[in-house]
Amino acid sequence: MFTNHIGEFAALFTAFCWTATALAFESASNKVGSIAVNIIRLCFALVFLSTFTLITRGYLLPVDASPHAWLWLSVSGIIGFVLGDLFLFESFIIVGSRISMLMMTLVPPMTALISWVMLGETLNLASIMGMILTLSGIALVILNKRDGEKFYSFNHPVKGILFAFLGAVGQAVGLVFSKVGMGNYNAFAATQIRIITGIIGFAIVITLWKKWGNISAAFKNTKAIKRITVGSVFGPFLGVSFSLYAVQHTSAGIASTIMAITPVLIIPPAILFKKEKVTLREIIGAVISVVGVALFFI
């Protein structure tokens, strides 16, 4: 049973990884800033991955990858890690990891739409209804109509919601390009390529923004570095690698659907550890969004 559904189990493990990494990176970003967390966690993850691939594959770096893999996985790294995560980590600071990860339920529908355009995958009525349901669940959480008002308004900062949305766009586009570039290539080595490109991309951004002082200051914050380490293990190392492994061993739709349960998984730790007050409306909204994602791929 496990062997027959190894892609689905990998996607489920990925969902738990996303939960842990979102909480860890939110905490670290609040302490030292999102730009510092982004490049440090990628450097840490590259060390973890390189050690792992040296042991399992005999290669410290993905030198056996084809030019095709390098091209498309590099594009995926720039879009997914640099652009997507730059916005996502900023949204962690503004609206928190729970709301940000709820917005990430938009990734599967957007992935399917992009795959429809780029890869010729089909869309049906259930897919369209799934997208509507996902959007409805998100709207139930982020929109509210106060007494005496005629129209609904955001009950979270609009900037944070927008950044989370842009993060979801980056993740969706990055996932599609990963599928194009990876083929049958090793998922962990493919992640190395994406991370290497991400580090180069962030190094350029930090240089242009003159933020290298923030990076050196971040290493002096012991608590932040510990959280970045934890997030790096469960995020760019295990999470991203197993997400690619899941996509490789099952359909992108099924993998994305299972990975999208993170907004539900993150609610208990948000209540227990962060002492957040989560309303019944927000729980229902999160569940509806995940159901919408599932419907999208029936």
Sequence and secondary structure as in RCSB ss.txt:
>XXXX:A:sequence
MFTNHIGEFAALFTAFCWTATALAFESASNKVGSIAVNIIRLCFALVFLSTFTLITRGYLLPVDASPHAWLWLSV
SGIIGFVLGDLFLFESFIIVGSRISMLMMTLVPPMTALISWVMLGETLNLASIMGMILTLSGIALVILNKRDGEK
FYSFNHPVKGILFAFLGAVGQAVGLVFSKVGMGNYNAFAATQIRIITGIIGFAIVITLWKKWGNISAAFKNTKAI
KRITVGSVFGPFLGVSFSLYAVQHTSAGIASTIMAITPVLIIPPAILFKKEKVTLREIIGAVISVVGVALFFI
>XXXX:A:secstr
 TTTTHHHHHHHHHHHHHHHHHHHHHHHHHHH HHHHHHHHHHHHHHHHHHHHHHHTS SS TT  HHHHHHHHH
HHIIIIIIIHHHHHHHHHHHHHHHHHHHGGGHHHHHHHHHHHHT     HHHHHHHHHHHHHHHHHHEE  TT S
S EESS HHHHHHHHHHHHHHHHHHHHHHHHHTTS HHHHHHHHHHHHHHHHHHHHHHHT HHHHHHHTT HHHH
HHHHHHHIIIIIHHHHHHHHHHHHS HHHHHHHHTTHHHHTHHHHHHTS     HHHHHHHHHHHHHHHHHT 
